[in-house]
Amino acid sequence: MRCPALALVVLVSAALAACDTSLNREVVIAAGATGQHGATTVNGRIAVGRDAEVVSDLRTVNGSVEIGPGARLRDLDAVNGSILVGDDVGAGRIAAVNGDLTLGMRGRVGKELRTVNGRLRAGGGSIVDGDVSTVNGPIELRGVTVRGQVTNHAGDLRLLDGTLVEGDVVLAAPDGAGGTTDVVVIGVGAQVRGTLRAERPIRLFVHPSARLARVEGVKPQPFEGTDVPPL
């Protein structure tokens, strides 16, 4: 059986072990700095200023991450901390374990956008070249293009404001016993070019302007208007 949460924890742990790691120290990269090397820290936050350029990976355990508008990064990983990414940011992978992940508007993620236990949100005009996923947490994408697939194992899912998913949308079976029926909303102008597949009980609401190529495992229910309750 696949265990994506464990796989991500192992990936981050191996990366931490392979790098020089600072303890109890925050990492601050000034606005406008160029050619800055990344860093790994335990028990410290990471802050990257507006329009800064970071040429190697950033990682933290037990610390939050804040990325200023216009910054350029490689991979970014956080364990036990939230990630807040401003507008117009470019990055490789952005991944969080036990923390919320928010990507601002017009972002570009070259690999994947992923959380294990946390809420994931991305704003208008953003492009993710890989997959978007959570294990235990809701996903809300507004005006986002996803070149890969969108997956979660527990939590609501909202594809809104013309979001395009070029791959599949998979509402995967939960890792443990599920106790609630999650809500999936395919909103105004949203498109899923692959298959929307429900492997667990969900309620699926689809706006008349949305487009789904194929649906498996659930019967869509139409809804009118644009007033979608927030997550």
Phi and psi in degrees as a GROMACS rama.xvg file:
@    title "Ramachandran Plot"
@    xaxis  label "Phi"
@    yaxis  label "Psi"
@TYPE xy
-67.7473  145.824  ARG-2
-134.537  81.8422  CYS-3
-63.3807  -32.1363  PRO-4
-62.9043  -48.0593  ALA-5
-63.1467  -39.9332  LEU-6
-60.6534  -41.5593  ALA-7
-70.263  -39.3077  LEU-8
-62.3398  -42.8278  VAL-9
-63.2401  -41.5879  VAL-10
-60.2324  -48.3871  LEU-11
-67.1658  -40.826  VAL-12
-62.8276  -40.8368  SER-13
-64.8197  -38.6948  ALA-14
-65.4704  -39.8111  ALA-15
-64.5565  -40.4332  LEU-16
-66.193  -28.3115  ALA-17
-84.5757  -6.36225  ALA-18
-117.671  159.974  CYS-19
-67.7803  128.299  ASP-20
-120.632  132.383  THR-21
-99.3035  142.282  SER-22
-104.761  138.493  LEU-23
54.4173  41.1483  ASN-24
-137.335  130.453  ARG-25
-81.9606  153.297  GLU-26
-111.921  118.793  VAL-27
-125.008  122.853  VAL-28
-113.224  123.378  ILE-29
-68.8499  154.136  ALA-30
-57.7873  135.685  ALA-31
78.7432  -2.25837  GLY-32
-65.6835  142.238  ALA-33
-122.898  149.374  THR-34
64.4392  24.0206  GLY-35
-76.0604  137.159  GLN-36
-79.6193  151.047  HIS-37
-73.1562  -172.377  GLY-38
-159.34  161.18  ALA-39
-125.773  131.447  THR-40
-139.155  148.966  THR-41
-118.154  130.85  VAL-42
63.3237  44.0497  ASN-43
-155.283  145.227  GLY-44
-82.5074  164.771  ARG-45
-122.441  131.59  ILE-46
-132.917  124.994  ALA-47
-116.641  126.462  VAL-48
-77.1333  170.083  GLY-49
-54.97  133.8  ARG-50
61.9049  15.0993  ASP-51
-74.1777  155.201  ALA-52
-121.291  123.687  GLU-53
-117.379  122.291  VAL-54
-99.1629  -0.0593237  VAL-55
-140.674  177.272  SER-56
-73.3537  154.443  ASP-57
-118.185  133.142  LEU-58
-145.464  142.548  ARG-59
-142.87  147.003  THR-60
-118.96  126.943  VAL-61
64.1112  52.7653  ASN-62
-165.151  147.804  GLY-63
-83.1929  165.045  SER-64
-131.176  133.116  VAL-65
-131.605  123.6  GLU-66
-113.45  123.288  ILE-67
-74.9865  161.921  GLY-68
-57.2562  142.19  PRO-69
76.634  1.32847  GLY-70
-70.7169  156.89  ALA-71
-124.747  128.573  ARG-72
-132.615  168.526  LEU-73
-96.9181  -129.667  ARG-74
-81.6167  147.434  ASP-75
-133.462  122.749  LEU-76
-130.554  138.735  ASP-77
-137.007  134.573  ALA-78
-115.802  125.151  VAL-79
62.2205  53.6396  ASN-80
-174.079  147.165  GLY-81
-80.6195  158.137  SER-82
-123.605  123.816  ILE-83
-120.068  116.225  LEU-84
-114.044  127.11  VAL-85
-73.3972  -174.036  GLY-86
-73.2215  153.733  ASP-87
61.1942  32.5575  ASP-88
-96.8054  139.544  VAL-89
-111.751  137.551  GLY-90
-153.138  166.813  ALA-91
-83.9244  -106.466  GLY-92
-88.0197  142.311  ARG-93
-125.456  117.996  ILE-94
-139.966  138.434  ALA-95
-129.929  142.921  ALA-96
-118.017  122.871  VAL-97
60.4589  57.7264  ASN-98
-177.293  150.813  GLY-99
-73.0857  153.078  ASP-100
-131.365  123.145  LEU-101
-125.756  123.163  THR-102
-108.637  128.486  LEU-103
-73.0059  -162.298  GLY-104
-82.7279  149.525  MET-105
58.8413  30.2632  ARG-106
-78.561  160.991  GLY-107
-134.615  115.669  ARG-108
-111.466  116.681  VAL-109
-78.2288  -19.971  GLY-110
-118.631  -108.671  LYS-111
-119.645  160.142  GLU-112
-122.454  117.702  LEU-113
-151.129  140.938  ARG-114
-129.13  161.126  THR-115
-101.51  -63.292  VAL-116
-121.096  92.966  ASN-117
171.211  165.576  GLY-118
-82.8843  140.089  ARG-119
-123.022  127.145  LEU-120
-133.629  145.907  ARG-121
-142.401  144.617  ALA-122
-101.574  175.241  GLY-123
-58.2757  137.681  GLY-124
83.0392  -2.83329  GLY-125
-76.8001  149.399  SER-126
-127.745  130.695  ILE-127
-116.574  116.33  VAL-128
-75.6926  -21.5817  ASP-129
-107.822  -141.973  GLY-130
-93.7436  157.766  ASP-131
-118.017  127.712  VAL-132
-154.464  152.625  SER-133
-133.546  162.468  THR-134
-98.2955  -58.3932  VAL-135
-125.126  88.4642  ASN-136
171.506  151.629  GLY-137
-76.4544  157.133  PRO-138
-125.858  133.333  ILE-139
-132.963  118.331  GLU-140
-118.848  124.389  LEU-141
-119.239  108.37  ARG-142
67.2462  34.5221  GLY-143
-106.239  143.231  VAL-144
-104.635  124.669  THR-145
-114.727  115.876  VAL-146
-74.7291  -27.0473  ARG-147
-97.2544  -137.718  GLY-148
-114.682  166.489  GLN-149
-117.48  129.164  VAL-150
-141.241  139.89  THR-151
-148.393  163.333  ASN-152
-108.032  -16.9269  HIS-153
-162.923  138.163  ALA-154
119.585  153.609  GLY-155
-68.2122  161.39  ASP-156
-137.323  130.242  LEU-157
-131.012  120.438  ARG-158
-109.452  110.096  LEU-159
-128.443  165.089  LEU-160
54.5046  46.1166  ASP-161
78.6572  18.7575  GLY-162
-57.2654  138.063  THR-163
-118.596  125.146  LEU-164
-113.596  114.806  VAL-165
-79.3275  -25.4148  GLU-166
-98.7345  -153.521  GLY-167
-83.0031  159.845  ASP-168
-114.622  117.312  VAL-169
-117.453  116.184  VAL-170
-93.8884  85.9816  LEU-171
-73.0067  158.894  ALA-172
-62.5573  139.501  ALA-173
-65.4506  152.433  PRO-174
-67.0043  -31.3282  ASP-175
-120.627  -165.028  GLY-176
-71.424  125.987  ALA-177
-87.3955  140.731  GLY-178
-118.812  -7.82039  GLY-179
-131.456  161.529  THR-180
-102.581  113.15  THR-181
-76.5152  156.491  ASP-182
-105.937  131.891  VAL-183
-119.373  125.24  VAL-184
-119.504  123.116  VAL-185
-106.74  102.258  ILE-186
-89.6216  -162.393  GLY-187
-56.7844  122.131  VAL-188
71.4531  4.48496  GLY-189
-73.7358  151.55  ALA-190
-136.016  140.824  GLN-191
-125.165  111.551  VAL-192
-83.4623  -20.7984  ARG-193
-91.5201  -151.747  GLY-194
-98.5283  132.709  THR-195
-90.4243  114.31  LEU-196
-122.02  123.018  ARG-197
-101.318  113.693  ALA-198
-102.321  3.55424  GLU-199
-142.553  165.573  ARG-200
-65.0571  126.566  PRO-201
-140.125  166.112  ILE-202
-112.507  123.913  ARG-203
-110.797  120.459  LEU-204
-115.176  127.848  PHE-205
-126.379  125.289  VAL-206
-72.7392  147.551  HIS-207
-57.8077  -26.788  PRO-208
-84.2271  -8.32408  SER-209
-79.413  160.599  ALA-210
-132.571  123.956  ARG-211
-121.589  125.972  LEU-212
-70.8777  -41.0284  ALA-213
-157.623  140.907  ARG-214
-126.612  132.869  VAL-215
-130.658  136.012  GLU-216
89.2566  0.0751234  GLY-217
-158.613  151.147  VAL-218
-99.7691  121.753  LYS-219
-67.3043  146.254  PRO-220
-117.22  130.076  GLN-221
-73.7184  151.174  PRO-222
-141.129  150.986  PHE-223
-109.644  162.395  GLU-224
84.3209  179.397  GLY-225
-121.272  3.06913  THR-226
-84.6077  90.6305  ASP-227
-99.7596  123.035  VAL-228
-58.1033  141.586  PRO-229
-67.8841  158.216  PRO-230
